[in-house]
């Protein structure tokens, strides 16, 4: 009987009482805590320390372009947030395209030879991006210099007159400036160049013919005639 009772006890399964409030062994609440070194703090995710370039407040860029009234130009600029742009630019009228311009303006005619020694400008450029995108409104304020010479052959040899013209102007404009992920920028703008003031000096030799006087005046009018159309296509890079 004792042996039978022992065997029966071996087959007894002890019931374990559980309650709904008891936490499960594999519950996250029961997971062992991992000790952290003293003074250590939680660090953000690995990518949190990587800032997207588009989130920077100030960008620096440079562009080159073609346009009118001066065919070639270059610009450096700062773009502050997504709304403001300030830059300085230089534009020039190279000598290899001066002859067609002078001929189209009717300056190169008669017995005189007209040369354009300088036709360039410096600009300060301000732009506002009202929608924080590529579209902008703005204006540039610049100083343009035109210098040329009119030479005429006479019985006593050649005689030359000079034209020196400095113009201060403003150019309200609108356009687009697109910036791609690699930093490449493409711009297009149009406006009108308006004269604010002009200082003209025409020096002609004694006995200048009427043809020489007319050509000198046409050369002066070439830089002093306003308003002038303004249009540019630009390509550059922004950091």
DRENPA-3360 file (N, C-alpha, C; in nm, 2 decimals, always signed):
BEGIN
1 = XXXXXXXX = +0.08/-0.12/+0.00/+0.00/+0.00/+0.00/+0.09/+0.13/+0.00 ~ +0.20/+0.12/+0.08/+0.29/+0.24/+0.08/+0.35/+0.26/-0.06 ~ +0.39/+0.15/-0.13/+0.45/+0.16/-0.26/+0.35/+0.22/-0.36 ~ +0.22/+0.17/-0.35/+0.12/+0.22/-0.44/+0.09/+0.37/-0.42 ~ +0.09/+0.41/-0.29/+0.07/+0.56/-0.26/+0.18/+0.64/-0.32 ~ +0.31/+0.59/-0.31/+0.42/+0.67/-0.36/+0.41/+0.68/-0.51 ~ +0.37/+0.57/-0.58/+0.36/+0.59/-0.73/+0.25/+0.68/-0.77 ~ +0.14/+0.68/-0.69/+0.03/+0.78/-0.72/+0.08/+0.92/-0.70;
9 = XXXXXXXX = +0.16/+0.95/-0.60/+0.21/+1.08/-0.58/+0.30/+1.13/-0.69 ~ +0.37/+1.03/-0.75/+0.46/+1.07/-0.86/+0.38/+1.12/-0.98 ~ +0.25/+1.07/-0.99/+0.17/+1.11/-1.11/+0.09/+1.23/-1.08 ~ +0.10/+1.29/-0.96/+0.02/+1.41/-0.92/+0.08/+1.53/-0.99 ~ +0.00/+1.61/-1.05/+0.05/+1.73/-1.11/+0.01/+1.85/-1.02 ~ +0.11/+1.92/-0.98/+0.08/+2.03/-0.89/+0.03/+2.15/-0.97 ~ -0.08/+2.20/-0.94/-0.14/+2.31/-1.01/-0.08/+2.44/-0.96 ~ -0.05/+2.53/-1.05/+0.00/+2.66/-1.02/-0.10/+2.76/-1.04;
17 = XXXXXXXX = -0.13/+2.84/-0.93/-0.24/+2.94/-0.94/-0.18/+3.07/-1.00 ~ -0.26/+3.11/-1.10/-0.22/+3.23/-1.17/-0.34/+3.33/-1.17 ~ -0.31/+3.46/-1.17/-0.41/+3.56/-1.17/-0.39/+3.65/-1.29 ~ -0.50/+3.72/-1.34/-0.48/+3.81/-1.45/-0.38/+3.92/-1.43 ~ -0.37/+3.96/-1.30/-0.28/+4.07/-1.27/-0.13/+4.04/-1.26 ~ -0.10/+3.91/-1.26/+0.04/+3.87/-1.25/+0.11/+3.89/-1.38 ~ +0.22/+3.96/-1.39/+0.30/+3.98/-1.51/+0.36/+3.85/-1.56 ~ +0.36/+3.84/-1.70/+0.42/+3.72/-1.76/+0.57/+3.73/-1.76;
25 = XXXXXXXX = +0.63/+3.62/-1.76/+0.78/+3.62/-1.75/+0.85/+3.68/-1.87 ~ +0.78/+3.66/-1.99/+0.84/+3.72/-2.11/+0.79/+3.86/-2.14 ~ +0.72/+3.92/-2.05/+0.67/+4.05/-2.08/+0.78/+4.15/-2.08 ~ +0.77/+4.26/-2.16/+0.88/+4.36/-2.16/+0.90/+4.42/-2.02 ~ +0.79/+4.42/-1.93/+0.81/+4.48/-1.80/+0.90/+4.39/-1.72 ~ +0.91/+4.26/-1.75/+1.00/+4.17/-1.68/+1.14/+4.16/-1.73 ~ +1.16/+4.23/-1.85/+1.29/+4.22/-1.91/+1.40/+4.28/-1.82 ~ +1.51/+4.22/-1.81/+1.61/+4.28/-1.72/+1.66/+4.41/-1.77;
33 = XXXXXXXX = +1.68/+4.50/-1.68/+1.73/+4.64/-1.71/+1.88/+4.63/-1.75 ~ +1.92/+4.71/-1.85/+2.06/+4.71/-1.89/+2.13/+4.83/-1.82 ~ +2.23/+4.80/-1.75/+2.30/+4.91/-1.68/+2.37/+5.00/-1.78 ~ +2.36/+5.13/-1.75/+2.43/+5.23/-1.84/+2.54/+5.29/-1.76 ~ +2.65/+5.32/-1.82/+2.76/+5.38/-1.75/+2.71/+5.51/-1.68 ~ +2.77/+5.54/-1.57/+2.74/+5.66/-1.49/+2.77/+5.78/-1.57 ~ +2.68/+5.88/-1.58/+2.70/+6.00/-1.66/+2.67/+5.99/-1.80 ~ +2.63/+5.87/-1.85/+2.60/+5.86/-1.99/+2.46/+5.90/-2.02;
41 = XXXXXXXX = +2.43/+5.96/-2.13/+2.29/+6.00/-2.17/+2.25/+5.94/-2.30 ~ +2.12/+5.93/-2.32/+2.07/+5.88/-2.44/+2.12/+5.96/-2.56 ~ +2.17/+5.90/-2.67/+2.21/+5.97/-2.79/+2.10/+5.95/-2.89 ~ +2.08/+6.05/-2.98/+1.98/+6.04/-3.08/+2.02/+5.94/-3.18 ~ +1.93/+5.91/-3.27/+1.96/+5.81/-3.38/+2.07/+5.85/-3.46 ~ +2.14/+5.76/-3.53/+2.26/+5.79/-3.60/+2.24/+5.90/-3.70 ~ +2.12/+5.90/-3.77/+2.10/+6.00/-3.87/+2.06/+6.13/-3.82 ~ +2.03/+6.15/-3.69/+1.99/+6.27/-3.64/+2.10/+6.38/-3.65;
49 = XXXXXXXX = +2.23/+6.33/-3.65/+2.34/+6.42/-3.65/+2.37/+6.47/-3.79 ~ +2.31/+6.41/-3.89/+2.33/+6.45/-4.03/+2.23/+6.55/-4.07 ~ +2.28/+6.67/-4.10/+2.19/+6.78/-4.14/+2.18/+6.79/-4.29 ~ +2.06/+6.80/-4.34/+2.04/+6.82/-4.48/+2.08/+6.96/-4.52 ~ +2.15/+6.97/-4.64/+2.20/+7.10/-4.68/+2.09/+7.20/-4.69 ~ +1.97/+7.15/-4.73/+1.86/+7.24/-4.75/+1.81/+7.31/-4.62 ~ +1.85/+7.25/-4.50/+1.81/+7.31/-4.38/+1.90/+7.42/-4.33 ~ +2.01/+7.45/-4.40/+2.11/+7.55/-4.36/+2.05/+7.69/-4.38;
57 = XXXXXXXX = +2.08/+7.78/-4.30/+2.02/+7.91/-4.31/+2.08/+8.00/-4.41 ~ +2.21/+7.98/-4.44/+2.28/+8.06/-4.53/+2.35/+7.97/-4.64 ~ +2.33/+8.01/-4.76/+2.40/+7.94/-4.87/+2.48/+8.03/-4.95 ~ +2.60/+7.99/-5.00/+2.69/+8.07/-5.08/+2.69/+8.01/-5.22 ~ +2.68/+8.10/-5.32/+2.68/+8.05/-5.46/+2.75/+8.14/-5.56 ~ +2.77/+8.09/-5.68/+2.83/+8.16/-5.79/+2.77/+8.12/-5.92 ~ +2.75/+8.21/-6.01/+2.69/+8.19/-6.14/+2.75/+8.26/-6.25 ~ +2.75/+8.21/-6.37/+2.79/+8.28/-6.49/+2.67/+8.28/-6.58;
65 = XXXXXXXX = +2.67/+8.37/-6.68/+2.55/+8.37/-6.76/+2.57/+8.46/-6.89 ~ +2.47/+8.46/-6.97/+2.46/+8.54/-7.09/+2.33/+8.62/-7.09 ~ +2.33/+8.73/-7.16/+2.21/+8.81/-7.16/+2.23/+8.95/-7.22 ~ +2.14/+9.03/-7.20/+2.14/+9.17/-7.25/+2.11/+9.26/-7.14 ~ +2.16/+9.39/-7.14/+2.22/+9.46/-7.25/+2.37/+9.42/-7.26 ~ +2.44/+9.36/-7.16/+2.58/+9.32/-7.17/+2.58/+9.17/-7.18 ~ +2.65/+9.11/-7.28/+2.63/+8.97/-7.32/+2.68/+8.87/-7.21 ~ +2.79/+8.90/-7.14/+2.84/+8.80/-7.05/+2.85/+8.86/-6.91;
73 = XXXXXXXX = +2.84/+8.77/-6.81/+2.84/+8.82/-6.67/+2.87/+8.71/-6.58 ~ +2.91/+8.75/-6.45/+2.93/+8.65/-6.35/+2.88/+8.71/-6.22 ~ +2.84/+8.63/-6.12/+2.78/+8.68/-6.00/+2.81/+8.58/-5.88 ~ +2.84/+8.64/-5.76/+2.85/+8.57/-5.64/+2.74/+8.62/-5.55 ~ +2.69/+8.53/-5.46/+2.57/+8.57/-5.38/+2.56/+8.49/-5.25 ~ +2.48/+8.54/-5.16/+2.44/+8.47/-5.04/+2.29/+8.46/-5.05 ~ +2.24/+8.34/-5.02/+2.09/+8.32/-5.00/+2.07/+8.29/-4.86 ~ +1.99/+8.37/-4.79/+1.96/+8.36/-4.65/+1.82/+8.31/-4.63;
81 = XXXXXXXX = +1.81/+8.19/-4.56/+1.69/+8.11/-4.55/+1.64/+8.08/-4.69 ~ +1.51/+8.07/-4.70/+1.45/+8.04/-4.84/+1.39/+8.16/-4.90 ~ +1.41/+8.28/-4.84/+1.33/+8.40/-4.88/+1.42/+8.51/-4.93 ~ +1.55/+8.52/-4.89/+1.62/+8.64/-4.93/+1.75/+8.60/-5.00 ~ +1.79/+8.69/-5.09/+1.91/+8.67/-5.18/+1.98/+8.81/-5.19 ~ +2.11/+8.81/-5.18/+2.19/+8.93/-5.20/+2.32/+8.89/-5.27 ~ +2.35/+8.96/-5.38/+2.46/+8.93/-5.46/+2.53/+9.05/-5.52 ~ +2.65/+9.03/-5.58/+2.72/+9.13/-5.66/+2.76/+9.06/-5.79;
89 = XXXXXXXX = +2.75/+9.14/-5.90/+2.78/+9.08/-6.03/+2.86/+9.18/-6.11 ~ +2.92/+9.13/-6.21/+3.00/+9.20/-6.31/+2.95/+9.16/-6.45 ~ +2.93/+9.25/-6.54/+2.89/+9.21/-6.68/+2.97/+9.30/-6.78 ~ +2.99/+9.24/-6.90/+3.08/+9.31/-6.99/+3.03/+9.29/-7.13 ~ +3.08/+9.38/-7.22/+3.05/+9.37/-7.36/+3.18/+9.35/-7.43 ~ +3.21/+9.22/-7.46/+3.35/+9.19/-7.52/+3.36/+9.26/-7.66 ~ +3.49/+9.28/-7.69/+3.52/+9.35/-7.81/+3.48/+9.27/-7.94 ~ +3.47/+9.14/-7.93/+3.44/+9.06/-8.05/+3.30/+9.07/-8.09;
97 = XXXXXXXX = +3.21/+9.12/-8.00/+3.07/+9.15/-8.05/+3.04/+9.29/-8.05 ~ +3.14/+9.38/-8.04/+3.12/+9.52/-8.04/+3.09/+9.57/-8.18 ~ +3.16/+9.52/-8.28/+3.14/+9.57/-8.42/+3.00/+9.55/-8.47 ~ +2.94/+9.43/-8.45/+2.80/+9.41/-8.49/+2.71/+9.51/-8.42 ~ +2.73/+9.53/-8.29/+2.64/+9.63/-8.22/+2.65/+9.77/-8.28 ~ +2.78/+9.81/-8.30/+2.80/+9.95/-8.36/+2.73/+9.96/-8.50 ~ +2.75/+9.85/-8.57/+2.69/+9.86/-8.71/+2.54/+9.86/-8.70 ~ +2.48/+9.78/-8.61/+2.33/+9.78/-8.59/+2.28/+9.91/-8.54;
105 = XXXXXXXX = +2.36/+9.98/-8.46/+2.32/+10.11/-8.41/+2.34/+10.22/-8.50 ~ +2.40/+10.19/-8.62/+2.43/+10.30/-8.72/+2.54/+10.39/-8.69 ~ +2.63/+10.34/-8.60/+2.75/+10.43/-8.56/+2.86/+10.42/-8.66 ~ +2.88/+10.30/-8.71/+3.00/+10.28/-8.80/+2.95/+10.31/-8.95 ~ +2.96/+10.43/-8.98/+2.93/+10.47/-9.12/+3.02/+10.59/-9.16 ~ +3.02/+10.62/-9.29/+3.09/+10.74/-9.33/+3.24/+10.71/-9.33 ~ +3.32/+10.82/-9.31/+3.46/+10.81/-9.32/+3.53/+10.79/-9.19 ~ +3.45/+10.77/-9.08/+3.51/+10.76/-8.95/+3.52/+10.62/-8.90;
113 = XXXXXXXX = +3.61/+10.59/-8.81/+3.63/+10.46/-8.75/+3.59/+10.47/-8.60 ~ +3.49/+10.39/-8.56/+3.44/+10.39/-8.42/+3.49/+10.27/-8.35 ~ +3.55/+10.28/-8.23/+3.59/+10.17/-8.15/+3.52/+10.18/-8.01 ~ +3.49/+10.07/-7.96/+3.43/+10.06/-7.82/+3.53/+10.00/-7.73 ~ +3.59/+10.09/-7.65/+3.70/+10.04/-7.56/+3.65/+9.97/-7.44 ~ +3.54/+10.02/-7.38/+3.49/+9.97/-7.26/+3.34/+9.98/-7.25 ~ +3.27/+9.87/-7.21/+3.13/+9.88/-7.19/+3.09/+9.77/-7.09 ~ +3.10/+9.81/-6.96/+3.08/+9.71/-6.86/+3.01/+9.77/-6.74;
121 = XXXXXXXX = +2.97/+9.69/-6.64/+2.89/+9.73/-6.53/+2.91/+9.64/-6.41 ~ +2.90/+9.70/-6.29/+2.89/+9.63/-6.16/+2.75/+9.65/-6.10 ~ +2.70/+9.54/-6.04/+2.56/+9.55/-5.99/+2.56/+9.49/-5.85 ~ +2.47/+9.55/-5.77/+2.43/+9.49/-5.64/+2.29/+9.44/-5.66 ~ +2.27/+9.31/-5.63/+2.14/+9.25/-5.66/+2.07/+9.20/-5.54 ~ +1.94/+9.24/-5.53/+1.86/+9.20/-5.41/+1.73/+9.12/-5.47 ~ +1.70/+9.01/-5.41/+1.59/+8.93/-5.45/+1.51/+8.88/-5.33 ~ +1.37/+8.87/-5.35/+1.28/+8.82/-5.25/+1.21/+8.70/-5.31;
129 = XXXXXXXX = +1.21/+8.59/-5.24/+1.14/+8.47/-5.29/+1.01/+8.46/-5.20 ~ +0.90/+8.51/-5.25/+0.78/+8.52/-5.16/+0.72/+8.39/-5.12 ~ +0.74/+8.28/-5.20/+0.68/+8.15/-5.17/+0.79/+8.05/-5.13 ~ +0.91/+8.10/-5.09/+1.02/+8.01/-5.05/+1.05/+7.91/-5.15 ~ +1.03/+7.94/-5.28/+1.06/+7.84/-5.38/+1.16/+7.90/-5.48 ~ +1.14/+7.88/-5.61/+1.23/+7.92/-5.71/+1.19/+8.06/-5.77 ~ +1.06/+8.10/-5.76/+1.02/+8.23/-5.82/+1.06/+8.34/-5.73 ~ +1.11/+8.45/-5.79/+1.16/+8.57/-5.71/+1.12/+8.70/-5.78;
137 = XXXXXXXX = +1.11/+8.80/-5.70/+1.10/+8.94/-5.74/+1.22/+9.02/-5.68 ~ +1.27/+9.11/-5.76/+1.38/+9.19/-5.70/+1.43/+9.30/-5.79 ~ +1.54/+9.35/-5.76/+1.60/+9.46/-5.84/+1.75/+9.46/-5.82 ~ +1.82/+9.51/-5.92/+1.96/+9.54/-5.91/+1.99/+9.69/-5.92 ~ +2.10/+9.73/-5.86/+2.14/+9.87/-5.87/+2.28/+9.87/-5.92 ~ +2.31/+9.94/-6.03/+2.44/+9.93/-6.09/+2.50/+10.06/-6.14 ~ +2.63/+10.04/-6.18/+2.70/+10.15/-6.24/+2.77/+10.10/-6.37 ~ +2.73/+10.16/-6.48/+2.78/+10.12/-6.61/+2.87/+10.23/-6.67;
145 = XXXXXXXX = +2.98/+10.18/-6.73/+3.08/+10.27/-6.79/+3.09/+10.23/-6.94 ~ +3.08/+10.33/-7.02/+3.10/+10.32/-7.17/+3.21/+10.42/-7.21 ~ +3.31/+10.37/-7.28/+3.42/+10.45/-7.33/+3.45/+10.41/-7.47 ~ +3.45/+10.50/-7.56/+3.48/+10.48/-7.70/+3.56/+10.59/-7.77 ~ +3.60/+10.56/-7.89/+3.67/+10.66/-7.97/+3.62/+10.67/-8.11 ~ +3.62/+10.79/-8.16/+3.58/+10.81/-8.30/+3.70/+10.87/-8.37 ~ +3.75/+10.80/-8.48/+3.87/+10.85/-8.55/+3.84/+10.88/-8.69 ~ +3.89/+10.99/-8.74/+3.86/+11.04/-8.87/+3.99/+11.07/-8.94;
153 = XXXXXXXX = +4.00/+11.03/-9.07/+4.12/+11.06/-9.15/+4.10/+11.20/-9.22 ~ +4.21/+11.28/-9.20/+4.21/+11.41/-9.27/+4.33/+11.43/-9.35 ~ +4.34/+11.54/-9.42/+4.46/+11.57/-9.50/+4.58/+11.58/-9.42 ~ +4.57/+11.62/-9.29/+4.68/+11.64/-9.20/+4.71/+11.52/-9.11 ~ +4.63/+11.41/-9.14/+4.65/+11.29/-9.06/+4.52/+11.26/-8.98 ~ +4.52/+11.15/-8.91/+4.40/+11.11/-8.83/+4.38/+11.20/-8.71 ~ +4.25/+11.23/-8.68/+4.22/+11.30/-8.56/+4.11/+11.22/-8.49 ~ +4.12/+11.22/-8.35/+4.03/+11.13/-8.27/+3.95/+11.21/-8.17;
161 = XXXXXXXX = +3.83/+11.17/-8.15/+3.75/+11.22/-8.04/+3.71/+11.11/-7.95 ~ +3.68/+11.14/-7.83/+3.65/+11.04/-7.73/+3.51/+11.06/-7.67 ~ +3.45/+10.95/-7.62/+3.32/+10.95/-7.55/+3.34/+10.88/-7.42 ~ +3.30/+10.94/-7.31/+3.31/+10.88/-7.18/+3.18/+10.90/-7.11 ~ +3.11/+10.79/-7.08/+2.98/+10.79/-7.03/+2.96/+10.70/-6.90 ~ +2.92/+10.76/-6.79/+2.90/+10.68/-6.67/+2.75/+10.69/-6.63 ~ +2.68/+10.58/-6.61/+2.54/+10.57/-6.58/+2.51/+10.50/-6.45 ~ +2.43/+10.55/-6.37/+2.38/+10.48/-6.25/+2.23/+10.44/-6.28;
169 = XXXXXXXX = +2.20/+10.32/-6.26/+2.07/+10.27/-6.30/+2.01/+10.17/-6.20 ~ +1.88/+10.14/-6.22/+1.81/+10.03/-6.14/+1.75/+9.94/-6.24 ~ +1.74/+9.81/-6.21/+1.68/+9.71/-6.30/+1.58/+9.63/-6.22 ~ +1.46/+9.67/-6.21/+1.36/+9.58/-6.15/+1.34/+9.45/-6.24 ~ +1.33/+9.34/-6.17/+1.32/+9.21/-6.25/+1.24/+9.11/-6.18 ~ +1.20/+9.00/-6.25/+1.14/+8.89/-6.19/+1.19/+8.76/-6.26 ~ +1.19/+8.65/-6.20/+1.25/+8.53/-6.26/+1.24/+8.41/-6.18 ~ +1.32/+8.31/-6.21/+1.32/+8.18/-6.14/+1.47/+8.15/-6.12;
177 = XXXXXXXX = +1.49/+8.09/-6.00/+1.62/+8.03/-5.97/+1.60/+7.89/-5.91 ~ +1.63/+7.79/-5.99/+1.61/+7.65/-5.95/+1.74/+7.60/-5.89 ~ +1.73/+7.53/-5.78/+1.85/+7.46/-5.71/+1.82/+7.31/-5.70 ~ +1.91/+7.24/-5.75/+1.90/+7.09/-5.75/+1.98/+7.03/-5.64 ~ +1.95/+6.90/-5.61/+2.01/+6.84/-5.49/+2.16/+6.84/-5.49 ~ +2.23/+6.84/-5.61/+2.37/+6.84/-5.61/+2.43/+6.97/-5.59 ~ +2.35/+7.08/-5.58/+2.40/+7.22/-5.57/+2.40/+7.29/-5.69 ~ +2.37/+7.23/-5.81/+2.37/+7.30/-5.93/+2.25/+7.40/-5.94;
185 = XXXXXXXX = +2.27/+7.52/-5.98/+2.16/+7.62/-5.99/+2.15/+7.66/-6.14 ~ +2.02/+7.69/-6.18/+1.99/+7.74/-6.31/+1.89/+7.85/-6.29 ~ +1.92/+7.96/-6.35/+1.84/+8.08/-6.33/+1.80/+8.15/-6.46 ~ +1.69/+8.22/-6.46/+1.63/+8.29/-6.57/+1.56/+8.41/-6.52 ~ +1.59/+8.53/-6.57/+1.52/+8.65/-6.52/+1.50/+8.75/-6.64 ~ +1.40/+8.84/-6.62/+1.38/+8.94/-6.72/+1.33/+9.07/-6.65 ~ +1.37/+9.18/-6.70/+1.33/+9.31/-6.64/+1.36/+9.42/-6.74 ~ +1.38/+9.54/-6.68/+1.40/+9.66/-6.76/+1.50/+9.75/-6.68;
193 = XXXXXXXX = +1.61/+9.80/-6.75/+1.71/+9.88/-6.69/+1.67/+10.02/-6.71 ~ +1.66/+10.09/-6.59/+1.61/+10.23/-6.59/+1.72/+10.32/-6.54 ~ +1.74/+10.43/-6.61/+1.85/+10.53/-6.58/+1.81/+10.61/-6.46 ~ +1.90/+10.62/-6.36/+1.88/+10.71/-6.25/+1.96/+10.84/-6.27 ~ +2.08/+10.83/-6.32/+2.16/+10.95/-6.35/+2.27/+10.91/-6.45 ~ +2.32/+11.01/-6.52/+2.42/+10.99/-6.62/+2.52/+11.11/-6.63 ~ +2.64/+11.07/-6.65/+2.75/+11.18/-6.67/+2.82/+11.15/-6.80 ~ +2.80/+11.24/-6.89/+2.86/+11.22/-7.03/+2.96/+11.33/-7.06;
201 = XXXXXXXX = +3.07/+11.28/-7.12/+3.18/+11.37/-7.16/+3.22/+11.33/-7.30 ~ +3.20/+11.42/-7.40/+3.24/+11.40/-7.54/+3.34/+11.51/-7.57 ~ +3.46/+11.46/-7.61/+3.57/+11.55/-7.65/+3.61/+11.53/-7.79 ~ +3.59/+11.64/-7.87/+3.62/+11.63/-8.01/+3.73/+11.73/-8.05 ~ +3.81/+11.70/-8.15/+3.92/+11.79/-8.19/+3.86/+11.91/-8.26 ~ +3.94/+12.02/-8.26/+3.90/+12.14/-8.34/+3.89/+12.10/-8.49 ~ +3.79/+12.15/-8.55/+3.77/+12.12/-8.69/+3.71/+11.99/-8.72 ~ +3.64/+11.92/-8.62/+3.58/+11.80/-8.64/+3.46/+11.81/-8.74;
209 = XXXXXXXX = +3.45/+11.72/-8.83/+3.35/+11.72/-8.93/+3.21/+11.69/-8.87 ~ +3.11/+11.72/-8.95/+2.98/+11.68/-8.90/+2.96/+11.53/-8.89 ~ +3.02/+11.46/-8.98/+3.01/+11.31/-8.97/+3.07/+11.26/-8.84 ~ +3.19/+11.32/-8.80/+3.25/+11.28/-8.68/+3.16/+11.31/-8.56 ~ +3.10/+11.43/-8.56/+3.02/+11.47/-8.45/+2.89/+11.38/-8.44 ~ +2.84/+11.35/-8.55/+2.72/+11.26/-8.55/+2.75/+11.12/-8.49 ~ +2.86/+11.07/-8.53/+2.90/+10.94/-8.48/+2.94/+10.94/-8.33 ~ +3.00/+11.05/-8.29/+3.03/+11.06/-8.15/+2.90/+11.07/-8.07;
217 = XXXXXXXX = +2.80/+11.14/-8.12/+2.67/+11.15/-8.05/+2.60/+11.02/-8.05 ~ +2.60/+10.94/-8.16/+2.54/+10.81/-8.16/+2.60/+10.72/-8.06 ~ +2.73/+10.72/-8.05/+2.80/+10.64/-7.95/+2.76/+10.68/-7.81 ~ +2.75/+10.80/-7.78/+2.70/+10.85/-7.65/+2.56/+10.80/-7.62 ~ +2.47/+10.81/-7.72/+2.33/+10.77/-7.71/+2.32/+10.62/-7.69 ~ +2.42/+10.54/-7.74/+2.41/+10.40/-7.72/+2.41/+10.36/-7.58 ~ +2.48/+10.43/-7.49/+2.49/+10.40/-7.35/+2.39/+10.48/-7.27 ~ +2.34/+10.59/-7.32/+2.25/+10.68/-7.25/+2.10/+10.66/-7.28;
225 = XXXXXXXX = +2.07/+10.58/-7.38/+1.93/+10.56/-7.42/+1.87/+10.46/-7.32 ~ +1.76/+10.50/-7.26/+1.69/+10.42/-7.16/+1.54/+10.44/-7.18 ~ +1.46/+10.34/-7.14/+1.49/+10.21/-7.08/+1.56/+10.11/-7.17 ~ +1.63/+10.02/-7.11/+1.69/+9.91/-7.19/+1.63/+9.77/-7.14 ~ +1.61/+9.68/-7.23/+1.56/+9.55/-7.19/+1.67/+9.47/-7.12 ~ +1.63/+9.39/-7.02/+1.72/+9.31/-6.95/+1.67/+9.17/-6.94 ~ +1.76/+9.08/-6.99/+1.72/+8.93/-6.99/+1.85/+8.85/-6.96 ~ +1.84/+8.75/-6.88/+1.96/+8.67/-6.85/+1.93/+8.52/-6.83;
233 = XXXXXXX = +2.02/+8.44/-6.87/+2.02/+8.30/-6.84/+2.15/+8.27/-6.77 ~ +2.13/+8.20/-6.65/+2.25/+8.18/-6.56/+2.26/+8.03/-6.53 ~ +2.39/+7.99/-6.50/+2.42/+7.85/-6.46/+2.53/+7.87/-6.35 ~ +2.51/+7.79/-6.24/+2.61/+7.80/-6.13/+2.60/+7.69/-6.03 ~ +2.66/+7.71/-5.92/+2.66/+7.61/-5.81/+2.65/+7.68/-5.68 ~ +2.58/+7.61/-5.59/+2.55/+7.67/-5.46/+2.59/+7.57/-5.35 ~ +2.65/+7.62/-5.24/+2.69/+7.54/-5.13/+2.61/+7.58/-5.00;
% end
